[in-house]
Amino acid sequence: MLKIDIQHAMLTSEGKKNLEICTEVDPKELLCLFGHSGAGKTTLLRILAGLIRADKGCIVFDNDIWFDSVRKINLSPQRRNIGFMFQDYALFPNMSVEGNIRFGQKGEKTETIENLLALFDLMSLRKQKPGQLSGGQKQRVALARVLASKPSVLLLDEPLSALDYEMRHLLQQEIQKVHERLKTTTLMVSHDIREVVHLATSVIILKNGAVISKGNPRAIFNETIQLLNESPFQESFISVKSPVF
């Protein structure tokens, strides 16, 4: 289980806000973080990954303390066994597709690389460099690379945002299969309600750094549509009235 109880001051385009999260993520859960820009979604992922040190609080995964401000514990990202897919891909421009995926791997099992290349339809692109790829292709490489390490906790920051509908739908299915196969605890940022409902076992809705709702995606969105449509979330919820539920 992943236990999160942190506070962190954020500086956003709308001024200073305080991220306050106290929640638990069950083992093997696929949790989506949903909310408008500046709500704290990506900041939370970076804190979990150890890329940002929270101002105070603690983070515990199973029996391992990743962060504790009182005990002055703050494990490095390498010691947290986390896979993080960044919004900007963060691929190595001098490496091929295969090289980027292999970089994320622990050990030298060629079979794993071949499986990932096949899984994300990258076989024909394996020798290409990132500069020769489309945005959607780069996202597929980035997702394959982060899965190569077989992380205990998988963090995905809008992993499918640059893909067309057909590839987006395909990779939604693949993320679901990989999540179930690897039995990871997965946290994913998404602005797509249909994607959240399709993929997530639970959703947290953030507003101004605070959790305003958590639970089953279908139930949560039905309960909070009115609240969110009267807030800065409105544009994100234009499609809520369509028959996605």
FENNORUR-V653370 format. One record per pair of residues at least 4 apart in sequence whose C-alpha atoms are under 7 Angstrom apart, sorted by the first residue. I is the first residue (numbers start at 1). J is the second residue. Records with the same first field share a line. If there is no record, write none. Layout:
# FENNORUR-V653370
I: J, J
This chain:
# FENNORUR-V653370
1: 24, 25, 26, 27, 61, 62
2: 24, 25, 26, 60, 61, 62
3: 23, 24, 25, 59, 60, 61
4: 21, 22, 23, 24, 58, 59, 60
5: 21, 22, 23, 57, 58, 59
6: 20, 21, 22, 54, 56, 57, 58
7: 18, 19, 20, 21, 54, 55, 56, 57
8: 18, 19, 20, 54, 55, 56
9: 16, 17, 18, 19
10: 16, 17, 18, 19
11: 15, 16, 17
12: 16, 38
17: 208, 209
18: 209
19: 40, 209, 210
20: 209, 210
21: 210, 211
25: 29
27: 185
28: 183, 184, 185
29: 185, 186, 201
30: 185, 186, 187, 200, 201, 202
31: 186, 187, 188, 200, 201, 202, 203
32: 187, 188, 189, 190, 196, 200, 202, 203, 204
33: 41, 188, 189, 190, 203, 204, 205
34: 189, 190, 191, 204, 205, 206
35: 39, 205, 206, 207, 233
36: 233
38: 208
39: 206, 207, 208, 209
40: 44, 209
41: 45, 189
42: 46, 157
43: 47
44: 48
45: 49, 155
46: 50, 51, 52
47: 51, 52, 53, 54
49: 77, 82
50: 75, 76, 77
51: 77
56: 69
57: 68, 69
58: 67, 68, 69
59: 65, 66, 67, 68
60: 64, 65, 66, 67
61: 65
66: 73, 74, 75, 80
67: 73, 74, 75
68: 72, 73, 74
69: 73
75: 79, 80
76: 80
81: 151, 152, 153
82: 151, 152, 153, 154
83: 146, 147, 151, 153, 154, 155
84: 146, 154, 155, 156
85: 89, 142, 143, 146, 155, 156, 157
86: 90, 156, 157
87: 157, 158, 159
89: 138, 139, 142
91: 100, 130, 142
92: 100
93: 129, 130, 131
94: 129
95: 99, 100, 129
96: 100, 126, 127, 128, 129, 130
97: 101, 125, 126, 127, 128, 129, 130, 141
98: 102, 126, 127
99: 103
100: 104, 145
101: 105, 113, 141, 144, 145, 148
102: 113
104: 145, 146, 148, 149
105: 148, 149
106: 149
110: 114
111: 115
112: 116
113: 117
114: 118
115: 119
116: 120, 144
117: 121, 122, 123
118: 122, 123
120: 140
122: 126
128: 132
130: 138
133: 137, 138
134: 138
135: 139, 162
136: 140, 162, 163
137: 141
138: 142
139: 143, 159
140: 144
141: 145
142: 146
143: 147
144: 148
147: 151
151: 184
152: 184, 185
153: 184, 185, 186
154: 184, 185, 186, 187
155: 186, 187, 188
156: 187, 188, 189
157: 188, 189
158: 188, 189, 190
160: 168
163: 167, 168
164: 168
165: 169
166: 170
167: 171
168: 172
169: 173
170: 174
171: 175
172: 176, 199
173: 177
174: 178
175: 179
176: 180, 199
177: 181
178: 182
179: 183, 184
190: 196
191: 236
192: 196
193: 197
194: 198, 244
195: 199
196: 200, 217
197: 217, 218
201: 216
202: 215, 216, 217
203: 214, 215, 216, 217
204: 211, 213, 214, 215
205: 211, 212, 213, 214
206: 210, 211, 212
207: 211, 212
213: 220
214: 220
215: 220
216: 220
217: 221
218: 222, 245
219: 223
220: 224
221: 225
224: 228
225: 229
226: 230
227: 231
228: 233, 234
229: 233, 234, 237
230: 234
233: 237
234: 238
